[in-house]
Amino acid sequence: MKILITGANSFLGRNFIRHSRFNQIDEVSLIENKPEDVNFSRFDVVIHLAALVHQSKKTPEFLYFRINRDLCLKVAENAKKSGVRQFIFLSSVKVYGDQDYNSGIITEESPCHPTDSYGKSKFEAETGLRLLETDKFIVSIIRTPLVYGDGVKANMLNLIKLVEKFPILPFRDIENKRSMTFVKNLVGFIDRIIELKSSGTFIAIDQTSLSTTELVMHISSYLNKKVILIRLPIFLLKIAKLIFPSIFMRLFGSLVFDNQKTLEKLSFKPQFSAEEGLRDMVEAYRINKKIKKSN
């Protein structure tokens, strides 16, 4: 099984190459190469990772659609013409839009109402890919929430640094729940989808959801860092929600997914618990930090 990853040196791509049960894996940069210049005929499976993720508010809206939708569909069209048998698209739970936090659980069949350019462009790519699917060109769409693990960046990396730096944090007794995905579990989902040549839309998540309080306590434990958690006064929480609504929702809101249909269709169970994933991530962070210091 020969696999091509589009989007070189990505967080997921590096982990897939390291941990996948398949070993004939190549990468291609779509910054340095146009889709029509890539020789897709050598590959059985294409895993499309190239994407424009959340950038600053100054990022023009059209760029999200040019990269996340148009480039994706161009790659898929060329892969299909070249005889690739399966196209795997890494989408996002942002296609569901701004959900009413704490209101319920989202499944593979929940309606999609994306509200930002990132979510809209990903959803339109999904729609276009389904139109390309045939018996000889299998399309597999994987939606994930926050993915964490060795080499993680953005919000999760910021949280690790926050726990490492500050001995007192305002995250006591937060009763939210959030689904996340350990990157090695995501690799397992992808491997299984390739193995079964399974088409459709899947949600890849860990088996358990964690509160922000639980997440912070796990990270502090694996950092061997003593952290005291305190409660913020209600009036400060209300102010934070008004001034920083997106950050507030990530830290205090719930966002839970049910992927039972995915697990049943794939006859699959993620290998690692959330606790094991967090331990692995923090240990990798500590090792990488030591390497940087020694250099």
Summary of the structure (lengths in Angstrom):
residues: 295
radius of gyration: 19.6
end to end distance: 38.0
largest distance: 60.3
contacts: 901
relative contact order: 0.14
helix: 47%
strand: 16%
